[in-house]
């Protein structure tokens, strides 16, 4: 069938041009007589892919020399464990609560010390904001936050000031949605499958002197230091996933870089939230202005019956995966970097017509 | 260029028909209007892929109901840590030494208890066999061995008797090379990138009552039990890698199943070792008869100069990645399931001509 508009929260839509390139070189990678999938991670062909992905990410985010880039496996859920394993050491860490993902990170940290909540976006029974005022503890080993909460539709635009505490951020769903001052972070991690590529690789950007201090009382494969020393080649990396992230990075470069992404994403956000704000009696977004996610917009319609009808009709119109997470219901519009603004415009037009009919 | 014959030790050659299928459906997966790479792991399209891969692996290896199949990340190196983390608990475990990979597994286990060597394939300064006689300790929590040592070219054909001790095997480079009595193993793990598919996914076959006993004093993401309970969908799995393993499994089924693979592999081994044994003065294989790997044959030529010349000439003839591991030198012929017997025959013909010229 023709290409659908895929609002999936992840794995998510990819640039069509990237998929076409992958298809075209799938059997014979750049004249090497074999697929990239068959290339040794120790060979020069893969090495070029690996190094280009590193260099392009560094360039796109202006990553300073103080920071290193790692390509890991296991997703954000793996990082929920690796971070406290390396840096908690029985001590205290400050976590910021913006919903399910922060809670999972918090629960995982309990095995290695005493995480505490330094802030919450919850008000009553709902998460409504990305908290900027935090109650930091003097002895916290680090402060952990989730830059974008995919389920709750809450995103940090600016980040809270944590003084000289190492700031650790799960940016799985919005890394590279706009320019970022990487120097403010001790460690950033991001599963690739939302904003950066396919499932199967986790990007880490870490301050070198921070990971150098990490604990050593567990196997090297869990130590950021060791992975950095080996340029992520200590064992076989997920070569194809890294190759695809590399292609997505080239696509970002060709589309204005991080600033270009921000312009695209702001435009999508304005289109969607513009309609929501114009008709708050029909489209109810629980999230406060200023904390609304440009990556995942969540809203409710007047009744669950209308929500079911909306999901059925959008699907019939070729706009899929708009159902909200099972824990919150309603509608969720995921519109990561690769989502074309014109597709969001199409959805917004549909939403407005739906409102006129049923509002 | 035309397709080369790729003897890479991993990531390794894949069936051309599998690559062609992947290419043909890369943009539009089975009429869904999007790529498999863009499908949510919670959707029905991916679910069908996931379930088929599970079912096909179970069928191909006649996996009994006592055992479960898991799809993990992190490679064998991750498993080197996960196994002792779950099952060692400060106690003793028996490890069998067949070279670099067993040593890495052993070193990793030290963080969780007291691994000891229960057997070694080393004689003098070389690894020469897969030891069948083991010195097991009464209190070992498990026995760990590497079924095929890719660097040393040593493989278990039959396995040693470990009585009622749980047997754990790293089968990263030979799972499914022939039929297997899975019931003899408490846990099998295998990075996919040699015999089963691309890099980025690790298969685990585990006895349910064994993993049920695993420790719980660390995050759930490292607990086999938890992954089993969630059918490997506790977080986003490496969907594309699992999809490709699924395609390779279909290819195995279409080529006679595990018995068909054994026939192919035995044929390749006989061709190669037949020539080596006929001319032991020219082709020196350090490994004893009975322990020679059918997956990775290693041998030396009379001089390092001849080895360099051999590698250059084979490469020029379109046969690549034949260089032995940097730690042992010489020549290594990796010929996993997907390597066509006719390609090994071509190499053997070349080897014999080379011998006639230089012997």
Interface residues (C-beta under 8 A of the other chain):
Chain A: X1 X2 X3 X4 X6 X8 X9 X10 X11 X12 X13 X14 X16 X19 X20 X22 X23 X26 X27 X28 X31 X32 X33 X34 X35 X37 X38 X39 X40 X41 X43 X73 X74 X75 X76 X77 X78 X80 X81 X107 X108 X111 X191 X193 X198 X199 X200 X201 X217 X218 X219 X220 X221 X222 X234 X235 X236 X237 X238 X239 X240 X241 X244 X318 X320 X321
Chain B: X1 X2 X3 X4 X6 X8 X9 X10 X11 X12 X13 X14 X16 X19 X20 X22 X23 X26 X27 X28 X31 X32 X33 X34 X35 X37 X38 X39 X40 X41 X43 X73 X74 X75 X76 X77 X78 X80 X81 X107 X108 X111 X191 X193 X198 X199 X200 X201 X217 X218 X219 X220 X221 X222 X234 X235 X236 X237 X238 X239 X240 X241 X244 X318 X320 X321
